[in-house]
Amino acid sequence: MISSQDSIGQIAVRIERAYGRRYSRWKPDGLTDCVWMSAASRLMEAADLVEGAPVDPELFVAVQPRSRLMPNPWAELTQECSREVYLKAIRRIVLQLRKELRSEVRRAERRLDLGESLDQVLAADATGLTPLSCYILAHRAGRIDLAARHRAAAESQHHSCPLYRVASRSFLPGHVYPFPELTSAAVGRAGELIAFSLN
């Protein structure tokens, strides 16, 4: 969790920039930095309420409903409902990622049932499988060699969207998830977010 005033300030700056991009013609006349700091604090509450929830200022701004009249960051970004909108968006993303992984794994398993080897299914020219799905399939089959071959690409997939860690928990034990900095504490937090995302 990010708690220092400097870190909150950096998050506030990113929120302000994201909001400026969203409303490119809007002029923030008369606004002080307090609105952006308040928005950053509201985003941080999400991480406090649900351990493992990402602190993503750009996503926080992007998922908020647009103002019908004129932009108003106090109303859009600093309310309790702003935090709830963000957490609901996280739930939706996790569920969508889990659905995509499940579809890929099932499709690959059907090919295995039809007699193809795991090497064939995970071949570079195979279509419809992400690196993380390949890693999951190789790990579940006990093929450490194939898992190692797909690990770097699966790590890259994680870096593009860290919520894959949460989405993959029903397919892969947390301690083997392809992320080198993952600690046992982080695995616990991801598990808590999973329980949250299914409510």
Phi, psi and chi 1 to 4 in degrees:
 res  aa     phi    psi   chi1   chi2   chi3   chi4
   1 MET       -  141.6  175.4  170.2   47.4      -
   2 ILE   -92.5  126.2  -58.2  170.4      -      -
   3 SER  -130.5  -18.3   56.8      -      -      -
   4 SER   -70.4  151.6   76.2      -      -      -
   5 GLN   -61.5  -36.1 -159.5   62.9   28.1      -
   6 ASP   -61.6  -43.9  -80.5  -10.5      -      -
   7 SER   -66.0  -42.0  -63.7      -      -      -
   8 ILE   -62.6  -38.1  -68.5  175.3      -      -
   9 GLY   -62.5  -39.9      -      -      -      -
  10 GLN   -66.1  -39.9  -69.2  170.1   14.6      -
  11 ILE   -63.9  -41.5  -68.2  167.8      -      -
  12 ALA   -59.9  -42.4      -      -      -      -
  13 VAL   -62.0  -42.5  167.3      -      -      -
  14 ARG   -66.7  -37.2  -72.7  174.6   59.1 -172.0
  15 ILE   -63.8  -45.2  -71.3  173.7      -      -
  16 GLU   -59.9  -43.7 -179.1  179.4    9.2      -
  17 ARG   -64.7  -43.3  -72.4  178.5 -175.3  159.5
  18 ALA   -63.6  -39.7      -      -      -      -
  19 TYR   -66.3  -40.2 -163.3   80.6      -      -
  20 GLY   -62.6  -36.5      -      -      -      -
  21 ARG   -69.7  -35.5  -73.4 -169.0  -62.1  -88.1
  22 ARG   -67.7  -39.6 -172.9  173.8 -155.9 -159.6
  23 TYR  -118.5   73.6  -63.2  105.2      -      -
  24 SER   -64.6  -24.3   57.8      -      -      -
  25 ARG   -94.0   -5.6  -63.1 -178.1 -178.3 -179.7
  26 TRP   -79.0  139.5  172.7   69.3      -      -
  27 LYS  -110.2  121.4  -57.1  -65.8 -178.8 -159.1
  28 PRO   -80.4   54.7   29.7  -33.5      -      -
  29 ASP   -65.0  131.2  -62.8  -33.1      -      -
  30 GLY    82.0   -4.6      -      -      -      -
  31 LEU   -82.0  142.2  -82.8 -179.5      -      -
  32 THR  -104.4  174.1   66.4      -      -      -
  33 ASP   -65.2  -14.3  -71.6  -17.2      -      -
  34 CYS   -58.4  -36.8  -69.6      -      -      -
  35 VAL   -63.9  -40.3   65.6      -      -      -
  36 TRP   -73.6  -35.8  -48.2  117.4      -      -
  37 MET   -66.8  -39.0  -65.6  -64.6  -77.6      -
  38 SER   -64.9  -40.5  -66.0      -      -      -
  39 ALA   -64.1  -41.9      -      -      -      -
  40 ALA   -62.0  -40.8      -      -      -      -
  41 SER   -64.2  -38.2  -65.0      -      -      -
  42 ARG   -65.0  -40.9 -166.7   59.2   78.0 -177.5
  43 LEU   -63.5  -41.0  173.2   55.4      -      -
  44 MET   -63.4  -29.8  -67.8  -54.3  -58.1      -
  45 GLU   -60.4  -33.7  -73.2  176.3    8.5      -
  46 ALA   -60.8  -43.1      -      -      -      -
  47 ALA   -68.0  -31.3      -      -      -      -
  48 ASP   -72.1  -39.3  -71.1  -21.0      -      -
  49 LEU   -74.4  -38.0  -74.3  173.6      -      -
  50 VAL  -128.4   98.0 -179.2      -      -      -
  51 GLU   -59.4  135.8  -72.5 -167.8   81.0      -
  52 GLY    96.7  -13.0      -      -      -      -
  53 ALA   -66.1  131.7      -      -      -      -
  54 PRO   -71.5  150.8   27.7  -34.5      -      -
  55 VAL  -100.1   95.7  176.6      -      -      -
  56 ASP  -124.6   92.9 -172.5  -31.6      -      -
  57 PRO   -58.0  -39.8  -24.6   34.7      -      -
  58 GLU   -66.0  -42.9  -68.0   75.7   21.0      -
  59 LEU   -65.8  -39.7 -179.2   61.5      -      -
  60 PHE   -54.7  -44.5 -179.8   71.7      -      -
  61 VAL   -71.7  -44.2  171.0      -      -      -
  62 ALA   -62.9  -32.4      -      -      -      -
  63 VAL   -87.1   -8.4  -61.4      -      -      -
  64 GLN   -73.4  142.9  -56.9  -57.6  -34.5      -
  65 PRO   -60.9  140.9  -17.8   28.2      -      -
  66 ARG   -72.7  144.4  -80.1 -177.4  171.5  -92.4
  67 SER   -65.6  137.2  172.5      -      -      -
  68 ARG   -78.4  -25.8  -66.9 -179.2 -178.6  177.6
  69 LEU  -101.7 -102.8  -57.9  172.0      -      -
  70 MET  -115.1  153.9   64.5  179.1  -61.6      -
  71 PRO   -55.4  138.5  -25.9   35.3      -      -
  72 ASN  -145.4   88.9 -177.4  -10.9      -      -
  73 PRO   -61.6  -27.5   18.8  -28.6      -      -
  74 TRP   -61.2  -43.8  -80.2  112.4      -      -
  75 ALA   -77.3  -35.6      -      -      -      -
  76 GLU   -83.2  -31.1  -66.6  173.0   52.6      -
  77 LEU  -118.2  -14.1  -56.5  174.8      -      -
  78 THR  -112.0    2.9   66.8      -      -      -
  79 GLN   -91.0  162.3  -51.8  -57.6  -51.3      -
  80 GLU   -58.9  -36.0  -78.5 -173.2   25.8      -
  81 CYS   -65.6  -25.2   60.9      -      -      -
  82 SER   -63.3  -43.6  -51.7      -      -      -
  83 ARG   -63.7  -43.2  178.1 -167.2   66.3 -145.4
  84 GLU   -66.8  -38.4  -64.2  -50.2  -49.3      -
  85 VAL   -60.5  -41.8  164.6      -      -      -
  86 TYR   -64.0  -47.0  176.1   70.6      -      -
  87 LEU   -65.5  -35.6  -70.5  173.9      -      -
  88 LYS   -65.0  -37.5  -74.7  178.6 -176.8  176.0
  89 ALA   -64.9  -39.6      -      -      -      -
  90 ILE   -61.6  -44.4  -64.9  -61.4      -      -
  91 ARG   -57.3  -47.2  -74.2 -171.8 -159.9  104.1
  92 ARG   -61.4  -42.3  -75.3 -167.3  -56.8  -89.2
  93 ILE   -63.5  -46.0  -67.3  167.8      -      -
  94 VAL   -60.7  -44.8  168.2      -      -      -
  95 LEU   -64.1  -38.8  -70.0  173.1      -      -
  96 GLN   -66.7  -43.2 -178.0   59.9   37.5      -
  97 LEU   -62.6  -41.4  -66.7  174.4      -      -
  98 ARG   -63.3  -40.9 -174.9  177.5  -65.3  137.3
  99 LYS   -62.3  -42.4 -179.2  179.8  176.0 -177.3
 100 GLU   -65.3  -43.3  -69.3  169.9    7.5      -
 101 LEU   -62.9  -43.6  -73.7  172.3      -      -
 102 ARG   -60.3  -42.4 -177.7  179.4  -62.4  115.6
 103 SER   -63.2  -43.6  174.9      -      -      -
 104 GLU   -65.3  -44.9  -69.1  178.1   22.7      -
 105 VAL   -64.3  -43.1  168.1      -      -      -
 106 ARG   -64.1  -41.3  -75.2 -179.3  177.3  167.5
 107 ARG   -61.6  -42.2 -155.5  163.1   49.5 -115.2
 108 ALA   -66.8  -40.2      -      -      -      -
 109 GLU   -64.5  -34.2  -72.6  174.5  -20.8      -
 110 ARG   -64.0  -39.6  -79.0 -165.5  -64.3  -89.4
 111 ARG   -65.2  -38.8  -69.3  175.9   61.2 -171.2
 112 LEU   -63.9  -41.3  -67.8  168.9      -      -
 113 ASP   -63.1  -27.5  -70.7  -17.3      -      -
 114 LEU   -83.7    2.0  -69.2  172.4      -      -
 115 GLY   106.4   -1.6      -      -      -      -
 116 GLU   -73.1  149.7  -70.3 -172.9   59.3      -
 117 SER   -81.2  160.4   70.8      -      -      -
 118 LEU   -61.3  -37.1 -174.4   59.8      -      -
 119 ASP   -60.3  -40.5  -65.4   86.2      -      -
 120 GLN   -67.4  -44.0  -70.1  172.7  -42.7      -
 121 VAL   -62.9  -37.5  171.5      -      -      -
 122 LEU   -94.9    9.6  -57.4 -173.4      -      -
 123 ALA   -58.6  153.3      -      -      -      -
 124 ALA   -58.1  -29.6      -      -      -      -
 125 ASP   -88.4    3.2   60.3  -10.6      -      -
 126 ALA   -66.8  138.8      -      -      -      -
 127 THR  -102.0  151.3   56.9      -      -      -
 128 GLY    82.9    7.7      -      -      -      -
 129 LEU  -117.9  125.9  -68.9  178.9      -      -
 130 THR   -80.3  161.7   59.1      -      -      -
 131 PRO   -57.1  -36.9  -27.0   35.3      -      -
 132 LEU   -65.9  -39.5 -177.7   55.3      -      -
 133 SER   -63.2  -41.1  -69.4      -      -      -
 134 CYS   -60.7  -44.2  -68.2      -      -      -
 135 TYR   -62.1  -44.7  179.5   85.4      -      -
 136 ILE   -59.6  -48.4  -71.0  168.2      -      -
 137 LEU   -62.4  -43.0  -71.8  158.5      -      -
 138 ALA   -65.2  -43.5      -      -      -      -
 139 HIS   -64.7  -44.1  178.8   78.7      -      -
 140 ARG   -64.9  -27.5  -72.3  168.2   66.8  166.9
 141 ALA   -86.5   -1.6      -      -      -      -
 142 GLY    74.6   17.4      -      -      -      -
 143 ARG   -93.0   82.2  -69.5  -71.9  -55.2  -84.1
 144 ILE   -61.0  -33.8  -54.7  -55.4      -      -
 145 ASP   -63.1  -45.1   58.7  -38.3      -      -
 146 LEU   -70.7  -37.2  -75.0  177.1      -      -
 147 ALA   -61.1  -43.5      -      -      -      -
 148 ALA   -62.9  -35.8      -      -      -      -
 149 ARG   -65.4  -32.2 -171.3 -179.7  -53.9  164.6
 150 HIS   -99.7   -2.9  -67.6  -79.6      -      -
 151 ARG   -62.3  -47.5 -176.0  177.9  179.4   96.6
 152 ALA   -61.2  -42.3      -      -      -      -
 153 ALA   -67.8  -35.3      -      -      -      -
 154 ALA   -68.0  -37.5      -      -      -      -
 155 GLU   -62.3  -41.0  -73.1  176.9    9.3      -
 156 SER   -62.7  -39.4  178.7      -      -      -
 157 GLN   -63.0  -40.6 -174.5  174.2  -17.3      -
 158 HIS   -61.1  -45.0  165.3   85.8      -      -
 159 HIS   -63.3  -29.5  -72.8  -64.4      -      -
 160 SER   -72.2  -27.4   71.6      -      -      -
 161 CYS  -156.9   94.1 -178.3      -      -      -
 162 PRO   -59.1  -16.5  -25.4   34.9      -      -
 163 LEU   -69.1  -10.1  -71.5  174.2      -      -
 164 TYR   -59.7  -31.4  -88.7  112.7      -      -
 165 ARG   -59.0  -43.3 -179.5  175.0   66.6 -165.2
 166 VAL   -71.4  -44.3  178.6      -      -      -
 167 ALA   -64.1  -27.5      -      -      -      -
 168 SER   -89.8   -1.4   68.2      -      -      -
 169 ARG   -60.3  -29.5  -72.9  -73.7  -59.8 -136.4
 170 SER   -79.4   -7.0   56.9      -      -      -
 171 PHE  -110.2  -20.5  -55.1   99.9      -      -
 172 LEU  -148.5  131.7 -164.5   64.7      -      -
 173 PRO   -60.7  141.1  -18.4   28.7      -      -
 174 GLY   -56.0  -34.5      -      -      -      -
 175 HIS   -72.5  -12.8   69.0  -79.4      -      -
 176 VAL  -109.4    4.4  -63.3      -      -      -
 177 TYR   -57.6  138.3 -177.7   80.7      -      -
 178 PRO   -78.0   70.6   29.5  -35.6      -      -
 179 PHE  -142.5  112.0 -175.3   55.7      -      -
 180 PRO   -64.2  -26.5   21.3  -30.8      -      -
 181 GLU   -93.0    5.6  -61.8  155.9   27.3      -
 182 LEU   -67.4  128.5 -168.6   59.9      -      -
 183 THR  -110.0  167.8   64.0      -      -      -
 184 SER   -62.9  -32.8   58.2      -      -      -
 185 ALA   -65.2  -40.8      -      -      -      -
 186 ALA   -66.7  -35.2      -      -      -      -
 187 VAL   -61.5  -42.3  170.2      -      -      -
 188 GLY   -61.8  -42.2      -      -      -      -
 189 ARG   -64.6  -40.2  -70.3 -164.7  -62.6  -87.9
 190 ALA   -62.2  -39.4      -      -      -      -
 191 GLY   -62.7  -37.5      -      -      -      -
 192 GLU   -66.2  -37.1  -69.4  178.9   29.2      -
 193 LEU   -67.5  -34.2 -179.3   54.7      -      -
 194 ILE   -60.5  -48.2  -87.9 -171.1      -      -
 195 ALA   -59.0  -40.4      -      -      -      -
 196 PHE   -63.9  -43.0  172.5   78.4      -      -
 197 SER   -69.3  -17.9   71.1      -      -      -
 198 LEU   -90.9   -7.0  -66.0  175.8      -      -
 199 ASN   -76.0      -  -71.0  -27.2      -      -
